[in-house]
Amino acid sequence: MKRWDAASISFVGALVLVVWPGAAVAHATDQAFVLLLPTGVYTIVGVIAVAATFLLTVILPHGAVPAMARSRKFVVPPGKVGVSLCATAVLFGLLFAGLYGSRDPTANPLPLVFWTLFWVAFVSLSGFLGNLWAWVNPWHGLLRGLVLMGVQPAFRLTERAADTIAVLSLLAFAGFLLADPAPADPARLSFFGALYWGGTLLGAAICGPVWLQRAELFAALLRWFGALSALRWEGGRMGWPGWQVVTARGSAAYMLLPLVMLGTGSFDGFNETFVWLGWLGINPLEFPGRSAVQVANTVGLLAAITVLGVLFFGAVALGQVLASPVPGATLRLAPTVLPIALAYHIAHYLPGFLVEIQYVAGMFARLIGLEPPVVTTGFFFDPNLVRLIWIGQGLAVVVGHIHAIYLAHIVALDIYGTRRRAVLSQVPLGCFMIAYTFFGLWLLAAPKGA
C-alpha cells in the first residue's frame, strides 16, 4: 500500500460523515488550451441579452422587481457542532496525507480535495445551496468545546476590523493561488493549511466567534456567495435568489469585498491569456514556469482589482450625478457584482474540472479496490464538445450579468425611491456591466498558454 493510501482511508471515512462538496478544479492542471471556435456570434448574443435585461428593468412596473428581496422562514436542522468536528477530522487526515503521501498532486488527496472538491465545487455550490461553510468549518466545534471549558475571549474585535482582516486574507490567498510557484504541491499545501488552521483557531480563541463569522477568509467568501442562494441557514429564511445581497449591510470593507472577489477571479483568467503573457514579453508556447511571473502576477492582481474598482466607482459616481447624490450608494451597490464573480468562478474552472474530476474518481476507485478510470483530455480536441463547454461557460457569464443587473436595479430603487431616479442612476452602471459581459466572454474564448 502506498504511503498516502493509509492517510486517504482515514480522511475518506470521516468525509462520509460530512456534507460532500461536489466537484471542482485542482491547480495541478490549468485550462491552457486554444479555443479556435467562431465565438463572435455567441459573444454578440450574450452582450445583447445583458443589454436587453437592462432595458427590461427600465420598463418593468415599479413594484415588480423589489418583490425579489422578500423572504420567509423555514426550519433549520440541528447538528452544527457535530458536523464541524467531523470536518476537523477530515482536515487532519488531509494534512497528514499532504505531508506523508504521494508528491504527485494528481494522486495525493490533499490538493485534489482542496482545489477540486472544495475551492471550485463547494464554493460554486454555495451560490445555490447557501452558506454551508458555517456548518462544516473545522473550528466551530472545537471553539464550542473551548468555551465550555471556560476559555473566554481576551480581546474584543470589532466587525470593521474583522472585515478588514478578511479582505487582507483574500489578497494573501489570491497571491498564493496566482503567484506561488507550486500551490498544488501536497507538502507545501499541507504546511500552509496547517498554519492557517492553527492561526484561525488561535484568532477565534482570543477574539471570539466574530473571528470565525467575519475575519476568517472562507467564512467571508462563502457568506457572500451564499447570499446569492435562495436559502439563508442562519435564522432559517428563504426568498428569491439574491435577496440577501439586496438587504446586506455592513462596514465598508465588508461591502466592498465582492468587488475584490470579482477582480481576483477576473485576473485568475486574464493572467493565463496570450495578451498578458505578451505584455510580459513571454512566449506563451514556451512558458518558463510560475516562478518567472511571481512578481508580475502579484502586481497584476493588485492592478486588476484597482482598475475594476475605479471603473465601478466611476460608473456609480456618474449615476449619482444623473440622479442626484445619495450618501452610501456606492457601498450598497458594490455587492450586486456578486453574481458576476460566481459566474466567472464557475466558467473559468469548468475546463480544468473536466480533467481533474477524473483524478478524483481514480483516487476513490483505488480506495475501494476498483480499477481507476483512464484520464483523458480527448474531449478538448472534439469541436462539438468544445463548443458545448464554451456555450456552458458563456451561459454562466451571461446569466450572472443578468442577475447582477436585476439586483442593482432593486438596490437603486431602494436608494433613490423613485423609478426615474433609479433608472438614471443605473445607466452608467448598466453600460459598465454590458462592457464587462463582453470582456468576460472574450476572456473565456481567448487563447491561454500559462
C-alpha positions in Angstrom: 0.0 0.0 0.0 1.3 3.4 -0.9 2.0 5.8 2.0 -0.8 8.2 1.0 -3.4 5.4 0.8 -3.5 5.0 4.6 -4.0 8.7 5.1 -6.6 8.7 2.4 -8.6 6.0 4.1 -8.6 7.9 7.3 -9.9 11.0 5.8 -12.5 9.3 3.5 -14.0 7.6 6.5 -14.7 11.0 8.1 -15.6 12.5 4.7 -18.7 10.2 4.5 -20.0 11.9 7.7 -19.6 15.4 6.3 -21.6 17.1 3.5 -19.6 16.1 0.5 -19.0 19.3 -1.5 -19.4 18.1 -5.1 -16.7 18.8 -7.8 -14.2 21.4 -8.9 -10.7 22.1 -10.3 -7.3 21.3 -8.7 -4.4 23.5 -9.7 -2.5 20.5 -10.9 -3.6 21.4 -14.4 -4.9 24.6 -15.8 -7.1 25.4 -18.8 -4.2 26.1 -21.1 -5.8 25.2 -24.5 -6.5 27.4 -27.5 -10.2 27.9 -28.4 -10.5 28.0 -32.2 -14.3 28.2 -32.4 -16.0 31.1 -34.1 -17.2 32.7 -30.8 -18.0 36.1 -32.2 -21.7 35.3 -32.7 -22.1 33.9 -29.2 -20.4 36.9 -27.7 -22.7 39.3 -29.5 -25.8 37.4 -28.5 -24.6 37.3 -24.8 -23.9 41.1 -24.8 -27.3 41.8 -26.4 -29.0 39.6 -23.7 -27.5 41.6 -20.9 -28.3 44.9 -22.6 -31.9 43.7 -23.2 -32.2 42.9 -19.5 -31.1 46.4 -18.5 -33.8 47.8 -20.8 -36.3 45.4 -19.3 -35.6 46.9 -15.8 -36.4 50.3 -17.2 -40.0 49.4 -18.4 -41.0 47.0 -15.6 -43.6 48.3 -13.2 -42.1 50.0 -10.1 -43.2 47.2 -7.6 -42.4 44.2 -9.8 -38.6 43.8 -9.2 -38.4 44.7 -5.5 -40.6 41.7 -4.6 -37.4 39.6 -5.2 -36.0 41.0 -1.9 -38.7 39.4 0.3 -38.1 36.3 2.4 -39.9 33.8 4.6 -38.8 31.5 7.4 -38.1 27.8 7.3 -36.9 25.2 9.8 -33.1 24.7 10.2 -32.0 21.1 11.1 -29.7 20.7 14.2 -26.2 19.2 14.4 -23.8 22.1 13.6 -21.2 21.2 16.2 -21.0 17.5 15.2 -20.6 18.3 11.5 -17.8 20.8 12.3 -16.0 18.2 14.4 -16.2 15.7 11.6 -14.8 18.3 9.2 -11.9 18.8 11.6 -11.1 15.1 11.4 -11.3 15.2 7.6 -8.9 18.2 7.6 -6.4 16.4 9.8 -6.5 13.4 7.6 -5.9 15.5 4.5 -3.0 17.4 6.1 -1.4 14.1 7.1 -1.8 12.8 3.5 -0.2 16.0 2.2 2.9 15.6 4.4 3.4 11.9 4.1 1.6 10.9 0.9 2.5 10.9 -2.7 4.2 14.0 -4.1 2.0 13.8 -7.2 -0.8 16.4 -6.9 -3.0 14.3 -9.2 -2.7 11.3 -6.7 -2.4 12.9 -3.3 -5.9 13.5 -1.7 -5.0 17.0 -0.2 -4.7 19.0 -3.5 -7.4 17.1 -5.1 -9.9 17.6 -2.3 -8.9 21.2 -1.6 -8.5 22.6 -5.1 -11.0 20.3 -6.8 -13.7 19.4 -4.3 -13.6 22.5 -2.2 -12.2 25.5 -4.0 -14.3 25.1 -7.1 -17.2 22.8 -6.3 -18.0 23.7 -2.7 -17.5 27.4 -3.4 -19.7 27.2 -6.6 -22.4 25.2 -4.9 -22.6 27.8 -2.1 -24.1 30.2 -4.5 -27.0 27.8 -5.0 -27.3 25.9 -1.6 -26.4 28.8 0.8 -23.6 29.2 3.2 -22.9 25.7 4.3 -19.4 26.7 5.4 -20.9 27.9 8.7 -21.7 24.2 9.4 -18.6 22.4 8.1 -15.8 24.8 9.0 -13.2 22.9 11.1 -13.1 25.4 14.0 -16.7 25.9 15.2 -16.9 22.6 17.1 -13.5 23.0 18.8 -14.3 26.6 19.7 -17.5 25.5 21.3 -15.5 23.0 23.4 -13.1 25.7 24.5 -16.0 27.9 25.6 -17.4 25.0 27.6 -14.0 24.6 29.3 -14.2 28.2 30.4 -11.9 29.8 27.8 -13.2 33.4 27.2 -12.1 35.9 24.5 -9.3 38.1 25.7 -9.8 40.8 23.0 -12.9 42.3 21.6 -12.6 42.5 17.8 -14.9 45.0 16.0 -16.8 43.9 12.9 -15.0 46.6 10.9 -11.6 45.2 11.9 -12.7 41.7 11.2 -13.9 42.6 7.8 -10.6 44.3 7.0 -8.7 41.2 8.1 -11.0 39.2 5.7 -10.1 41.4 2.8 -6.3 41.2 3.5 -6.7 37.4 3.9 -8.3 37.2 0.4 -5.5 39.2 -1.1 -3.0 36.8 0.5 -4.8 33.7 -0.6 -5.1 35.1 -4.2 -1.4 35.8 -4.2 -0.8 32.1 -3.2 -3.3 30.9 -5.8 -1.9 33.0 -8.7 1.8 33.7 -7.8 3.1 30.9 -5.7 5.4 28.6 -7.7 3.6 25.4 -6.6 0.2 25.9 -4.9 -0.7 22.3 -5.7 2.4 20.7 -4.1 1.0 18.4 -1.4 3.6 19.2 1.3 3.6 22.9 0.6 -0.2 23.0 0.7 -0.2 20.9 3.9 2.2 23.4 5.6 0.2 26.5 4.7 -3.1 24.6 5.5 -1.9 23.7 9.0 -0.5 27.2 9.6 -3.9 28.7 8.5 -5.9 26.3 10.6 -3.8 26.9 13.7 -3.8 30.7 13.2 -7.5 30.8 12.8 -8.2 28.7 15.9 -5.9 31.0 17.9 -7.6 34.1 16.5 -11.1 32.6 17.4 -9.9 31.7 20.9 -8.5 35.2 21.5 -11.2 37.3 19.7 -14.3 35.1 20.0 -16.9 33.9 17.4 -16.6 37.2 15.4 -13.3 35.9 14.1 -15.0 32.8 12.6 -18.0 34.7 11.4 -16.3 37.6 9.6 -12.5 37.6 9.8 -11.9 34.0 8.6 -11.3 34.0 4.8 -13.6 31.3 3.7 -16.4 32.4 6.1 -16.3 35.8 4.5 -16.2 34.5 0.9 -18.8 31.8 1.3 -21.1 34.1 3.4 -21.2 36.4 0.4 -21.5 33.7 -2.3 -24.2 32.0 0.0 -26.0 35.3 -0.1 -26.9 34.6 -3.8 -28.8 31.5 -2.7 -32.5 31.4 -2.0 -31.6 29.9 1.4 -30.1 31.6 4.5 -29.4 28.9 7.0 -28.6 31.4 9.8 -32.1 32.1 11.1 -33.8 29.9 8.6 -35.1 32.2 5.9 -35.6 31.8 2.2 -36.6 34.0 -0.7 -35.7 34.8 -4.3 -32.0 34.1 -5.2 -30.1 37.2 -4.3 -32.5 38.6 -1.7 -29.7 38.6 0.9 -27.5 40.7 -1.4 -30.2 43.4 -1.6 -30.7 43.5 2.1 -26.9 43.3 3.1 -25.4 45.9 5.3 -22.0 46.2 6.9 -18.7 48.0 7.1 -17.0 49.5 4.0 -14.5 46.5 3.9 -17.4 44.0 4.1 -19.5 45.7 1.4 -16.5 46.1 -1.0 -15.3 42.5 -0.6 -17.4 41.3 -3.6 -15.5 43.8 -5.8 -12.2 42.3 -4.6 -13.6 38.8 -5.3 -14.6 39.8 -8.8 -11.2 41.4 -9.5 -9.4 38.4 -8.3 -11.5 36.0 -10.3 -11.1 38.1 -13.5 -7.3 38.2 -13.2 -7.3 34.5 -12.4 -8.4 34.0 -16.0 -6.6 37.0 -17.6 -3.1 36.1 -16.3 -3.2 32.9 -18.4 -4.0 34.7 -21.7 -1.6 35.3 -24.6 -2.3 39.0 -24.1 -1.0 39.1 -20.6 2.0 36.9 -21.4 2.7 39.1 -24.4 2.8 42.2 -22.1 5.4 40.4 -20.0 7.4 39.5 -23.1 6.9 35.8 -22.6 6.3 33.3 -25.5 3.1 31.5 -24.3 4.1 28.4 -26.2 7.4 28.3 -24.2 6.1 29.3 -20.7 9.1 29.4 -18.4 7.2 28.4 -15.2 5.2 30.1 -12.5 8.4 31.3 -10.7 9.2 33.6 -13.7 5.9 35.5 -13.3 5.6 35.7 -9.5 6.2 39.4 -9.2 4.3 40.3 -12.4 1.2 38.3 -11.3 1.2 39.8 -7.8 1.4 43.3 -9.3 -1.2 42.4 -12.0 -3.6 41.1 -9.4 -3.5 44.3 -7.4 -3.8 46.4 -10.6 -6.8 44.3 -11.8 -8.6 45.0 -8.5 -7.7 48.6 -8.6 -8.8 49.1 -12.3 -12.1 47.3 -11.6 -12.7 49.5 -8.5 -12.0 52.7 -10.4 -14.4 51.7 -13.3 -17.1 50.6 -10.9 -16.9 53.7 -8.6 -16.7 55.9 -11.7 -20.0 54.4 -13.1 -21.7 54.7 -9.7 -20.5 58.3 -9.3 -21.7 59.2 -12.8 -25.0 57.7 -11.9 -25.1 59.8 -8.8 -24.6 62.9 -10.9 -27.5 62.0 -13.2 -29.9 61.0 -10.4 -28.6 63.4 -7.6 -26.2 62.1 -5.0 -27.3 59.9 -2.1 -24.8 59.0 0.7 -23.7 55.4 0.8 -24.9 54.4 -2.7 -21.6 53.0 -3.7 -21.4 50.6 -0.7 -25.0 49.5 -1.3 -24.4 48.8 -5.0 -21.0 47.1 -4.7 -22.3 43.6 -3.6 -24.5 43.5 -6.7 -21.5 42.3 -8.7 -21.6 39.0 -6.8 -23.5 37.0 -9.5 -20.7 38.0 -12.0 -18.0 36.9 -9.6 -19.7 33.5 -9.1 -20.3 33.1 -12.8 -16.6 33.7 -13.6 -15.6 31.3 -10.9 -17.7 28.5 -12.4 -16.9 29.3 -16.0 -13.1 29.7 -15.5 -12.7 26.4 -13.8 -15.0 24.3 -15.9 -12.5 23.0 -18.4 -9.9 22.1 -15.8 -12.6 20.4 -13.7 -13.5 18.0 -16.5 -9.9 16.8 -16.3 -9.3 16.9 -12.5 -12.6 15.2 -11.6 -11.2 12.1 -13.4 -8.2 12.1 -11.0 -10.6 12.4 -8.1 -12.7 9.5 -9.4 -9.4 7.5 -9.7 -8.4 8.2 -6.2 -11.7 7.0 -4.8 -11.7 4.0 -7.1 -8.3 2.9 -5.7 -9.5 3.3 -2.2 -12.3 0.8 -2.7 -10.2 -1.6 -4.7 -11.6 -0.8 -8.2 -9.6 -0.1 -11.4 -9.3 3.7 -11.7 -10.6 5.2 -14.9 -8.2 6.3 -17.7 -7.7 10.0 -17.5 -8.4 11.7 -20.9 -8.3 15.1 -22.4 -9.6 13.9 -25.7 -12.8 16.0 -25.5 -10.7 19.1 -25.9 -9.9 18.0 -29.5 -13.6 17.5 -30.5 -15.0 20.8 -31.8 -18.6 19.8 -30.9 -17.7 19.0 -27.3 -15.5 22.1 -27.0 -18.4 24.2 -28.4 -20.7 22.7 -25.7 -18.1 23.6 -23.0 -17.8 27.1 -24.2 -21.5 27.6 -24.5 -21.9 26.4 -20.9 -19.2 28.9 -19.8 -20.7 31.7 -21.8 -24.2 31.0 -20.5 -23.0 31.1 -16.9 -21.3 34.5 -17.5 -24.4 36.0 -19.3 -26.8 34.7 -16.6 -24.5 36.1 -13.9 -24.6 39.6 -15.5 -28.3 39.5 -16.0 -28.8 38.6 -12.3 -26.4 41.4 -11.3 -28.4 44.0 -13.3 -31.6 42.9 -11.6 -30.0 43.1 -8.1 -28.5 46.6 -8.9 -31.9 47.8 -10.1 -33.6 46.6 -6.9 -31.0 48.3 -4.7 -31.2 51.5 -6.8 -35.0 51.6 -6.3 -34.5 51.3 -2.6 -31.8 54.0 -2.6 -33.4 56.6 -4.8 -37.1 56.0 -4.0 -38.5 56.8 -7.4 -38.2 54.8 -10.6 -37.0 57.7 -12.7 -34.0 58.5 -10.4 -33.2 54.8 -10.1 -33.1 54.3 -13.9 -31.0 57.4 -14.4 -28.5 56.2 -11.8 -28.3 52.8 -13.4 -27.5 53.9 -17.0 -23.7 54.2 -16.4 -23.6 51.0 -14.2 -25.6 49.2 -16.9 -23.1 50.2 -19.5 -20.3 49.0 -17.3 -22.0 45.6 -16.9 -22.6 45.3 -20.6 -18.9 46.1 -21.3 -17.9 43.6 -18.6 -20.0 40.9 -20.3 -18.0 41.4 -23.5 -14.8 41.2 -21.5 -15.8 38.1 -19.7 -16.9 36.3 -22.9 -13.7 37.4 -24.6 -11.7 36.1 -21.6 -13.3 32.6 -22.0 -12.5 32.5 -25.7 -9.0 34.0 -25.6 -6.0 31.7 -26.2 -4.3 30.7 -22.9 -0.8 29.4 -22.5 0.2 29.6 -18.8 
